[in-house]
Amino acid sequence: MESTGDVDLAPGQDVGGRKGGPFLYPWNRRLRNLVGIWVRNLDVTPPASRGRGKTIDDDDIPNSLKSPSKFLAQSDNQSLHQSRSYSDLKSSGREDGNLENQKQKKPELGPSRRRSLLPWNDPNPRSRQEKLAGIVKNRMADTFLTIHADGIEEPLYISETIKKSTNPSFQFFDLNASWPLVCRLDTIIIKLWAQTDSMTQFHLLVELKQNLRYLQFLGKSLEIFHQPLPTNCLVFHLTDGVYANLTEIPPLEKPFDGVNRRTLVEGTVLPTSSYDQMTKMVNLDLVLQDALSTTRNIETQIGETVQNNETGFTLVSKAAATKERCDSIKGLVDAQRKIVQRTLKRREDLKSSLLYRRTAMEHGRSVMDKERTHLPDAKEKLAHSDQLLKHTHEDTKGQIRRIAEDLMNVYPIEPIPEQALVFTIRGLELPNSSSNGFGDADPKIISAALGYAAHLVHLLSFYLSVVIPYPITPSSSASLVRDPVSKDLSQRTFPLYPVGGDYKFGYGVFLLNKNIEFLLNKQGVRVLDIRQTLPNLKYLIYVLTSVTQDIPARKPGGIRGLFTGRYTPNLSRRNSADSAVSGELVQPHKPSDAVSRMSELTLKGAAKNPITTAGPSLSQRMA
């Protein structure tokens, strides 16, 4: 079959001539391509009964400007300035010459009142709420739509109802299941129904007969379209994008007639479809129609069969439901049996546990009753042990005092007259260490005096049962002291004699002074200057000998055991007391008060329980 005339465009060509345009040609848009319809800018307010020729601004009403009450009201509201509306801005944008003419014609009654663009500036919240309720009542409504076609009484599609919305977005649908004649339509009738709170039923708001060929393409989605839409605008969703009927926007597609066609020479014959191809197309259409009718007949027969055998189907469904319920009940029964078994096992475990606890409690009661019989004897033993402990503690204090007296006799520390805080040990002067060392003192005398002091500190640590942090190796004038505490030291042992570098000898004296400070701290005495070696050492011995005024008697064979009565301190102690009065001690007020109070308590205790225990002398211990 052949024909002559113009030739259509190729399917790959773009009719609109715009990049990213619609995929469907306008003449190819059919009802089968429609997948959804939305509504934007819903307005159910009825149109005004009469039209206004112009705006009703105060500036456009000359009589209102001459009203005295209006003039006073405008004068009172001068403090609140609002933005000007478009009409005022347009009227104020004229030329200067026209403005001068207007000033001559119009009387000057103050600045013109600007129109309000803020309807919510009322300070009364009740009025604002009333305005909002009015908008909700007039603008927001329940909506649904129906799609109709010419020649068909029943609607092709009825949408769901969307409650209280000004931009209802209905669900998408598929009309391909309709009759072929309906799917090929390009003209449809859309009816939009709305109901507000003031309406008793739905009313027809919009009825639009639309040809899909004349829709304007907005884009692939509505989000990319930024132009304002008219009131009650219907947005059509087709398979290739979003369309709308916007008369104010030029169509994206150019007219098809006479555009992009090739003019052929008259008499030119172009090949089209052959007769056999057209016959095949008609036969294929008949086959499809026959298949569709057969499908409908089968569906009808199935429906009739179901209705005729409704009782049987009901019994079968009830039987299946009953069987499923029985299976679920059996499962629940099995689960409950397992729970009962676990509960019984738990009960047996609790019974055995309670029996074991009862047995243990009975045994504990019997043991407690037995121990209660021994409690009086244990209390008597405890009281006797407390008395023995106190007596032993008092004896220990007395022995420590006696040992300190003996050590003070072996290593007497005497002050040098007319020199503050300068002492001798066994007649050897030992100055206090300073930044310059010991000055011009004889190194041999210094070594011997430090050896005596180190030996005395070593013996005191043993008798007081105190482990000094820096162990001492007493060896007369060649004594050593060791530092096992500090880190990053090249050597651990330091001399107490001025041999080698001044740093090693000074550090050794510092360690000796730290040991004396540690012993004083153990006795509850605080040291203010650790560089005073002999004064701190003498004060330590003074504190040890001041614990009690009575010296315990020695064991038989001792020399002091022959003396009776109260012991009088020797010359060394008297000199020490005199030096304390002269300002030798570091803390004369607090330690001396503590010593005096302890001495008074000791004297009272000694008067009640005199100590008769004697011990070996220091010379016998050393022998």
ZIHUQUI-V436672 format. One record per helix or strand of 2 or more residues. SS is the DSSP state (alpha for helix, beta for strand). FROM is the first residue (numbers start at 0). TO is the last residue. If there is no record, write none. Layout:
<<SS/FROM/TO> <SS/FROM/TO>>
//
This chain:
<<beta/1/2> <alpha/25/27> <alpha/30/32> <beta/33/39> <alpha/57/59> <alpha/61/64> <alpha/67/75> <alpha/85/91> <alpha/95/104> <alpha/124/138> <beta/140/147> <beta/156/157> <beta/161/164> <alpha/179/182> <beta/186/194> <beta/202/210> <alpha/211/213> <beta/215/218> <alpha/221/223> <beta/232/237> <beta/240/243> <beta/269/270> <alpha/274/307> <alpha/309/409> <beta/412/414> <beta/422/424> <beta/427/429> <alpha/442/462> <beta/471/472> <alpha/475/477> <beta/479/481> <beta/492/494> <alpha/501/521> <alpha/532/544> <alpha/559/561> <alpha/570/580> <alpha/587/607> <alpha/617/621>>
//
